[in-house]
């Protein structure tokens, strides 16, 4: 790997480094935008500013019912960021929106061939979806006033119940988790850490903090230089 590629990987990873901020769950009746987007479970996210990134996203399914649930990939819609102020705000996906999300190995292991779907037992929780490493939403432009709603990240989940006689219900149940983001200004601390993250039932955060991450980045640079020297000497 060339030095340029090493630096590119490090810089992209630093863009989505989390600041370990929690999202707060709220009643979906607190804001009209939740009902307008058919949200079933609602959260208030962090403030975002022009140039800010949002990555390392993942979603959990918690089967709170007393029956099994089955999911079919062909029925699923990937999470999307809804722009709540298109005239003043621009969101993008980096490096692109294509293949932004992927199913986890944990979810893929739940496939039941006889049912031709992915079965989640009653009471079980599974991390089923995540954004790819190095992928993030970016707030390209933000001219909205502070505290104004600028984005709604929607996680839709479509499932069916498996009845006691092993029949699968025809009606699809859709659960929509929504996180709202507001306009803000970057502080000195947030500018260094860059991307506050969702830490609720539907997000998994890495255990590496900003200081540890910088040490790893420095180590990667040193290893890259060492590798280049070995290649030249061989």
N, C-alpha and C positions, 0 to 999 in steps of 0.2 A: 504494500500500500504506500502511495506517495505521501510526502509531507503535506501537500495541499489537501489530499483527501482526508488525512488525519485531522487537520485543522477544521475542515468542513464538517466532519462528524461531531467534533467537540463543540463547535459554535452552534450547530443545530440542536444538540442536546442541551446546551446552556439556555437556549431560547425558551425551552419548555420546562425548565427546572422549577419544581413547585416550592411555594412558600408555606405549605402546610396550613392553609386557612380552611376552616370548617364551613360547610354550607348549613344553613339553619332551615329545618323543615317548618313550614307554615301551613295554615289552612288555605285551601284553594279558593276560598271565598274572599280572601284579603285583597285580591286584585282582579279586576275584570279581565285582564289579559289571560289569566289562567282558564277561566270558563270559556273564553272566546276560542281557546285552542284545545278544549276538551281534556284538560289536565285532571288526572285522578290523584296524583301525589305531587306536592309542590314544595319548592325550596327557593330561598333567596341566596343568590350567589354573591360574589365579590364585586367591587367596583373595577371597571376596566378603563384603560386609557389608550390613546392613540399609540400604535406600535406594540401593544401588549399581546401576549400569546396565552393560549389555553390548551394544554396537552396532558398526556398521561391519564386519559379518561378511560373509565371502565364502568360496567353496569352489572349489578347483582339482580338475580331473581330470587325472591323469598316466597315460597309457597306457603301462605298462611292458612290455607284451607285444609280440610280433612280428606281430600281426594287427590289423586295424582293429576298432574298437568302434563300435557304433551304439546310440544312446539314443532312447527315445520318451518324450515329455513325459507321456503318459497313464499311463505306468508308474511315474513318479517320485513319491516322497513327500517333502514338504518337511521340512527339519530341525526337530527339536523338542527342547525342554528338558524332561528328565525330572526331576521332583522326587524326591529320594532320602530326604527326611524330611518327609512331608506334615504330620505333627502339629506340627512346630516351624518349618516353612519354607513361605513362599508366594512363588512366582514369578508374574510377570505380563508381558504384552507391551504396550509403549506405542508409538504411541497405541492400537493394537489388534492382535490376532493375524491379522486379515483382511488378505490381500495383504501380509504381512510380508516375504515373499521374492519375488524376481523373477529371471527369466533374463537373462543379460547379452547385449549386442549381439554380443560375441565368440562366444558359444555359438549364438545364433540364426543367425549367418552360416554355420554348418556344416551347415545343412539341405540334404539331398540329395533332390530331388523324386522321383526314381526309386525311392529306398529308403524314402521317407516317414519319414525319421528324421534324426538328427544324428550325423554320422560323425566320429570322432576317429582320426586316423592313428596307426600304431604309433610310439611314442616322443614323441608330441606332448603338450603340456600346454595346458589351456584353463581359464580362470576362467569357470565356467558358471553360478554362482548367487551372489546377494548379497542382503543385507537392504537394504530401501529406506532412503534417506537420511532420518534423523530417527526411525527405528524402532529399538527396543532392548528387550532383556529387562530387567526390573527385579526386584530382590530386595525384595519388599514387606515381608516379615517374616522375621526370622532369630533364633531363640532357641536354635539349635544351639551346641554347644560348639566352641571353636576346633579347627581341623584336621578336623572331622567332615565327611564327604562330604554335600553338600547338593544338587548338581545335576549332571546328565550331559547335555551337548549332543550330540545324535546327528545326523550327516549321512549319510543313506542314498543310495546311487547304484545304480541298476539299469541293466544294459547287456547287450548280446548281442555275440558274436563274429561277424565277417564272414569266412567261410572263403575259401580261395584260389580256389574256383570261384564266388565271389560269393554263395553261399548263406549265409543267416543262421541261426545256431543258435536252436532253439526254447527251450532252457533259459535262464532269466534268471539272470545273475550279480548278486548284491547285495554291494556293498562298503559297510561301515558304519564311518565315522570317528567316534570318540567322544572328547570332552573332558570331564574331570571337574573339578568346582569344589568347593572346601572352604570352610568357615566361617572367617571371620577378623574382625579389627577394623581400621577405617580409621585410617591414620596421617594426620598433618597434610598430608604431601605428596600422598598418594593422595586425600584429601578434595578437594584443589584440582583434581587431574587427572581424578578420578572413575572412568574406566572402563578398566582394563587390557584389552588386546586380544590375540587370537590372531595370532601371526606365524609361520606355518609354511608348508608347501606349500599349505595350504588357506585362507590369509587374505591379503588385500591391505590395507595400511594407507595412509592419506593421508600425504603428505610434509610436512604442516603440523603443527608442534609446538605446545605450549600457549602459548608466548609469541607466536608468529606468529598463532595463532588469536585471541588477545585483541586484537591490533592490527587484524585483519580485522573483528572484532566492533565495535570502536570506530569504524572507518571506515564500517561499515554504518549505525551510529547517526547519524554525522555526515551521511552522504548522505541518510538518511531525513529528518532535520530540514531539510536544504537543499531537498529535494524538496517538503516541505510548505510552506516559505516561498515557493517559486516558484509553487506553486499558488495561494496566497493573494494574491500580487501580480499574477497574470495575470487 
